Amino acid sequence: MNNPMELHAERIDQVLARAPVVPVLSIARIEDAVPLARALVDGGLPVLEVTLRTDAAIGAIRAIREQVPGASVGAGTVLSARDLSAVEAAGALFAISPGATDALYAAASDARIPLLPGIATASELMHGMELGYQRFKFFPAESSGGIAALKSFASPFAQARFCPTGGIDAAKAPAYLALPNVITVGGSWMVPADALADGDWQRVANLAREAAVLRER
Ligand SMILES: O=C(O)C(=O)C[C@H](O)[C@H](O)COP(=O)(O)O
């Protein structure tokens, strides 16, 4: 019989295993949400992290959940218990945080959706593991030691698996994806600011298509 935290890890694994790359999105105009999500899904990246960095984020999560059935939409930049309940109500399938606090962990233990907590150090990882977590966002990946740090985490923390995010692009992603303790990587490179501003969904879909095959390189 699985305990609740094993089930949690299983649900996170199921979502994250759908694609090698999770686009990290900052959506300022609500009307961009659905065409942007469609372009990413069509390009082969169905798992989306919509960050709560904009006023449109909650509406964007709701719109993608309702109108883009092929997407697995989650929320990013979930910093508080309040954020967590807001994204759950909007229909997010999972929540991602850049770090983690006791208050956020406490809220997550009562939430219906799984949390992927952010960690950058061994102590933060141990704190999460004490609470039963085995899946983490490694953030900010590049400036917290990148590939070398993840390799070092592998021996003492054999069960832990990561979604490194922060400073990763198409050139850097394959080396992360080659690590046994990396499930997927997060990044924003497939949604360049000018493509988003111009509504150039074809360009986004093309960049997504390239990102979707990075693990096979
Ligand atoms: O907002 C959050 O919760 C974050 O964790 C920040 C994002 O992960 C980075 O903005 C990733 O973006 P790039 O470094 O451009 O790939």
The ligand as an SDF file (V2000), in Angstrom:
LIG
                    3D

 16 15  0  0  0  0  0  0  0  0999 V2000
    9.0090   32.1270  -11.2660 O   0  0  0  0  0  0  0  0  0  0  0  0
    9.4490   31.1170  -10.7270 C   0  0  0  0  0  0  0  0  0  0  0  0
    8.8250   30.4930   -9.8500 O   0  0  0  0  0  0  0  0  0  0  0  0
   10.7550   30.5880  -11.0850 C   0  0  0  0  0  0  0  0  0  0  0  0
   11.1400   29.6030  -10.5490 O   0  0  0  0  0  0  0  0  0  0  0  0
   11.5490   31.2670  -12.0830 C   0  0  0  0  0  0  0  0  0  0  0  0
   11.7110   30.4050  -13.3310 C   0  0  0  0  0  0  0  0  0  0  0  0
   11.9600   29.0910  -13.0250 O   0  0  0  0  0  0  0  0  0  0  0  0
   12.7580   30.9550  -14.1830 C   0  0  0  0  0  0  0  0  0  0  0  0
   12.3160   32.2050  -14.5790 O   0  0  0  0  0  0  0  0  0  0  0  0
   13.0610   30.0710  -15.3570 C   0  0  0  0  0  0  0  0  0  0  0  0
   13.3500   30.8590  -16.4300 O   0  0  0  0  0  0  0  0  0  0  0  0
   14.6950   30.7940  -17.2590 P   0  0  0  0  0  0  0  0  0  0  0  0
   15.8470   30.9020  -16.3390 O   0  0  0  0  0  0  0  0  0  0  0  0
   14.5400   31.9560  -18.1620 O   0  0  0  0  0  0  0  0  0  0  0  0
   14.6310   29.4930  -17.9880 O   0  0  0  0  0  0  0  0  0  0  0  0
  1  2  2  0
  2  3  1  0
  2  4  1  0
  4  5  2  0
  4  6  1  0
  6  7  1  0
  7  8  1  0
  7  9  1  0
  9 10  1  0
  9 11  1  0
 11 12  1  0
 12 13  1  0
 13 14  2  0
 13 15  1  0
 13 16  1  0
M  END
$$$$
